[in-house]
Amino acid sequence: MADGNGEPALTVDELAARAGVTVRTIRFYGTRGLLPPPEIGPRRVGRYGSGHLSRLALIEELQRQGMTLAAIERYLEQLPEDLSDRDLAIHRALVASWAPESAEEVTREELERKAGRELREADVDRLAAMGVLDRTSRGELRLDCSLLRLGLELLDVPIAHETILASRTVLLEHARAAAEELSRLFRDEVWGPYREREGDGDHLAAMKSLSAHMQPMVVQALVTAFQRSLREELRAAFEADGVPPAGG
């Protein structure tokens, strides 16, 4: 169901069905402040939108990473208030990238069934350019399920295929540089002092545990910093060209 603007207008039962959770869970998240309240429509019926779906998906991913509700609550509190549905999807995709391998081999028919829509060859090419899937030597598709939803949302964005490839190259290069620097910082400033303080023991398990606790915070910091920097760069570019920024 959708309202006049195309925005999903779901009842709590419909939201629960779409998100794969119970109505009781949605109400509980609402009382904890993890979900914003619904809009009250006719007959005092609460209506939920795509933002609630995106936030539920992010909460689910954070739980998969082993975060407690209290930690998730702190994580969500630190997110900028003006995040769009797509911003939340990006957060979820990057959080999911810390999870165990979520890729699986699928046929074209299975891909379209998971996508819930028919995909042209050009759509498959764009998904491959975004890193959502790869073509295997056997002619099947290796799909990263955690990125599929975000990739499908970006399919309709009017960006040339070549631009996507160039953007991905830039992002991968800078992401690797950031990962190397963060790894060095973790090794020198966190892991080294920890080993000196704790002495002998199961260092591998301890290192994995420390890394797991840091990863969601690192992801949040990277995504938030990138979004703010990109917004500032785009605003400066628009102003230099005499184009008013979106919403301004």
C-alpha positions as CSV (number, residue, x, y, z in Angstrom):
1,M,0.0,0.0,0.0
2,A,1.2,3.5,-0.8
3,D,0.0,7.1,-0.2
4,G,-0.5,9.7,-2.8
5,N,3.3,10.5,-3.0
6,G,4.3,6.9,-3.6
7,E,5.5,6.6,0.0
8,P,4.7,3.2,1.6
9,A,1.9,3.6,4.1
10,L,2.0,0.4,6.0
11,T,0.0,-0.7,9.0
12,V,2.0,-2.2,11.9
13,D,0.9,-5.7,10.7
14,E,2.0,-5.0,7.1
15,L,5.3,-3.6,8.4
16,A,5.9,-6.7,10.5
17,A,5.2,-8.9,7.5
18,R,7.5,-6.9,5.2
19,A,10.3,-6.8,7.8
20,G,10.0,-10.4,8.9
21,V,9.5,-9.5,12.6
22,T,6.6,-9.6,15.0
23,V,4.3,-6.7,15.8
24,R,5.4,-7.1,19.4
25,T,9.0,-6.5,18.3
26,I,8.0,-3.3,16.4
27,R,6.2,-1.9,19.4
28,F,9.1,-2.8,21.7
29,Y,11.6,-1.1,19.4
30,G,9.3,1.9,19.5
31,T,9.3,2.1,23.2
32,R,13.1,1.9,23.3
33,G,13.4,4.7,20.7
34,L,14.9,2.5,18.1
35,L,12.1,3.2,15.7
36,P,10.5,6.6,15.2
37,P,6.7,6.8,15.9
38,P,4.3,6.2,13.0
39,E,2.3,8.9,11.3
40,I,-1.3,8.8,12.6
41,G,-3.7,8.5,9.7
42,P,-7.5,8.3,9.4
43,R,-9.3,6.5,12.2
44,R,-6.2,7.0,14.4
45,V,-4.4,4.2,12.5
46,G,-0.6,4.4,12.6
47,R,1.1,4.3,9.2
48,Y,4.8,3.3,8.7
49,G,7.0,4.1,5.8
50,S,10.1,3.0,4.0
51,G,12.3,4.7,6.6
52,H,11.0,2.2,9.2
53,L,11.8,-0.7,6.9
54,S,15.3,0.6,6.4
55,R,15.8,1.1,10.1
56,L,14.5,-2.4,11.0
57,A,16.9,-3.9,8.4
58,L,19.8,-2.0,10.0
59,I,18.8,-3.1,13.5
60,E,18.6,-6.7,12.3
61,E,22.1,-6.5,10.8
62,L,23.6,-5.0,13.9
63,Q,22.0,-7.8,15.9
64,R,23.6,-10.3,13.5
65,Q,27.0,-8.7,14.4
66,G,26.3,-9.5,18.1
67,M,25.5,-6.1,19.3
68,T,23.1,-5.8,22.3
69,L,20.0,-3.6,22.2
70,A,21.7,-1.1,24.4
71,A,24.7,-0.9,22.0
72,I,22.3,-0.6,19.0
73,E,20.5,2.2,20.8
74,R,23.7,4.1,21.2
75,Y,24.7,3.4,17.6
76,L,21.4,4.8,16.3
77,E,21.5,7.8,18.6
78,Q,24.7,8.9,17.0
79,L,23.4,8.8,13.4
80,P,22.5,12.1,11.8
81,E,18.8,12.9,12.1
82,D,18.5,13.7,8.4
83,L,19.6,10.3,7.0
84,S,17.5,9.1,4.1
85,D,16.3,5.6,3.5
86,R,19.2,5.2,1.1
87,D,21.7,6.4,3.7
88,L,20.4,3.8,6.1
89,A,20.7,1.2,3.5
90,I,24.3,2.2,2.9
91,H,25.0,1.9,6.7
92,R,23.4,-1.6,6.7
93,A,25.4,-2.7,3.6
94,L,28.7,-1.6,5.2
95,V,27.9,-3.1,8.5
96,A,27.0,-6.4,6.7
97,S,30.4,-6.2,5.0
98,W,32.0,-7.2,8.4
99,A,29.8,-10.2,8.6
100,P,30.8,-13.7,7.3
101,E,30.7,-14.2,3.6
102,S,27.1,-13.7,2.5
103,A,27.6,-14.4,-1.3
104,E,25.9,-17.3,-3.1
105,E,25.7,-18.6,-6.6
106,V,22.4,-18.0,-8.3
107,T,20.9,-18.4,-11.7
108,R,19.3,-15.5,-13.6
109,E,15.9,-16.7,-12.6
110,E,16.8,-17.0,-8.9
111,L,18.3,-13.5,-9.1
112,E,15.1,-12.0,-10.4
113,R,13.1,-13.9,-7.8
114,K,15.2,-12.5,-5.0
115,A,15.0,-9.0,-6.6
116,G,11.3,-9.2,-7.0
117,R,11.5,-7.7,-10.5
118,E,12.5,-8.5,-14.0
119,L,16.1,-7.4,-14.8
120,R,17.5,-6.4,-18.1
121,E,21.0,-7.4,-19.2
122,A,22.0,-3.8,-18.6
123,D,20.6,-4.0,-15.0
124,V,22.8,-7.1,-14.4
125,D,25.8,-5.2,-15.8
126,R,25.1,-2.3,-13.4
127,L,24.8,-4.6,-10.4
128,A,28.1,-6.2,-11.3
129,A,29.7,-2.7,-11.7
130,M,28.5,-1.8,-8.2
131,G,30.0,-5.1,-6.8
132,V,26.6,-6.6,-5.9
133,L,27.3,-9.6,-8.1
134,D,30.0,-11.3,-10.2
135,R,29.7,-13.7,-13.2
136,T,31.3,-17.1,-12.6
137,S,33.2,-19.1,-15.1
138,R,30.3,-21.5,-15.2
139,G,27.9,-18.8,-16.4
140,E,26.2,-18.4,-13.0
141,L,26.0,-15.3,-10.9
142,R,27.7,-14.9,-7.5
143,L,25.4,-12.6,-5.6
144,D,26.2,-10.7,-2.4
145,C,22.8,-10.9,-0.8
146,S,23.6,-8.2,1.7
147,L,24.1,-5.6,-1.1
148,L,21.2,-6.6,-3.3
149,R,18.6,-4.3,-1.8
150,L,20.8,-1.2,-2.0
151,G,21.9,-2.2,-5.6
152,L,18.3,-2.4,-6.7
153,E,17.5,1.0,-5.3
154,L,20.5,2.5,-7.2
155,L,19.5,0.9,-10.5
156,D,17.0,3.7,-11.2
157,V,19.5,6.4,-10.5
158,P,20.5,8.1,-13.8
159,I,24.2,7.4,-13.7
160,A,26.2,6.1,-16.6
161,H,27.7,2.6,-16.4
162,E,31.2,4.0,-16.9
163,T,30.7,6.5,-14.1
164,I,29.7,3.7,-11.7
165,L,32.9,1.8,-12.7
166,A,35.1,4.9,-12.2
167,S,33.4,5.7,-8.9
168,R,33.9,2.1,-7.6
169,T,37.6,2.3,-8.5
170,V,38.0,5.6,-6.5
171,L,36.1,4.2,-3.5
172,L,38.1,0.9,-3.5
173,E,41.4,2.7,-3.7
174,H,40.6,5.0,-0.8
175,A,38.8,2.3,1.2
176,R,41.9,0.1,1.0
177,A,44.1,3.0,2.1
178,A,41.8,3.8,5.0
179,A,41.7,0.1,6.0
180,E,45.5,-0.2,6.0
181,E,45.8,2.9,8.2
182,L,43.1,1.7,10.6
183,S,44.7,-1.7,10.8
184,R,48.0,-0.2,11.6
185,L,46.4,2.0,14.3
186,F,44.6,-1.0,15.7
187,R,47.8,-3.1,15.8
188,D,49.9,-0.4,17.4
189,E,47.5,1.4,19.7
190,V,45.0,-1.3,20.7
191,W,46.4,-4.8,20.1
192,G,50.0,-4.1,21.1
193,P,49.2,-2.6,24.5
194,Y,46.5,-5.2,25.1
195,R,49.1,-8.1,24.7
196,E,51.5,-6.3,27.0
197,R,48.9,-5.9,29.6
198,E,47.3,-9.3,29.5
199,G,50.4,-11.4,28.9
200,D,50.1,-15.0,27.6
201,G,46.6,-16.3,26.6
202,D,44.4,-17.0,23.7
203,H,45.5,-14.0,21.7
204,L,43.7,-15.0,18.5
205,A,40.3,-15.2,20.2
206,A,40.9,-11.9,22.1
207,M,42.0,-10.1,18.9
208,K,38.8,-11.3,17.1
209,S,36.7,-10.1,20.0
210,L,38.3,-6.7,20.2
211,S,38.0,-6.3,16.4
212,A,34.3,-7.3,16.5
213,H,33.6,-4.7,19.1
214,M,35.4,-2.0,17.1
215,Q,34.0,-2.7,13.6
216,P,30.5,-1.3,14.0
217,M,31.9,1.9,15.4
218,V,34.5,2.2,12.6
219,V,31.8,1.6,10.0
220,Q,29.6,4.3,11.5
221,A,32.4,6.8,11.7
222,L,33.5,6.1,8.1
223,V,30.0,6.3,6.6
224,T,29.0,9.5,8.5
225,A,32.3,11.2,7.7
226,F,32.0,10.3,4.0
227,Q,28.4,11.4,3.8
228,R,29.1,14.8,5.4
229,S,32.2,15.3,3.3
230,L,30.4,14.4,0.0
231,R,27.5,16.7,0.9
232,E,29.9,19.6,1.5
233,E,31.8,19.0,-1.7
234,L,28.6,18.8,-3.8
235,R,27.3,22.0,-2.1
236,A,30.6,23.8,-2.9
237,A,30.5,22.5,-6.5
238,F,26.9,23.6,-7.0
239,E,27.6,27.1,-5.5
240,A,30.7,27.5,-7.8
241,D,28.5,26.8,-10.8
242,G,25.7,29.0,-9.6
243,V,23.3,26.1,-9.0
244,P,21.2,26.2,-5.8
245,P,21.7,23.1,-3.7
246,A,18.8,20.6,-3.4
247,G,16.2,21.9,-1.0
248,G,17.7,25.3,-1.1
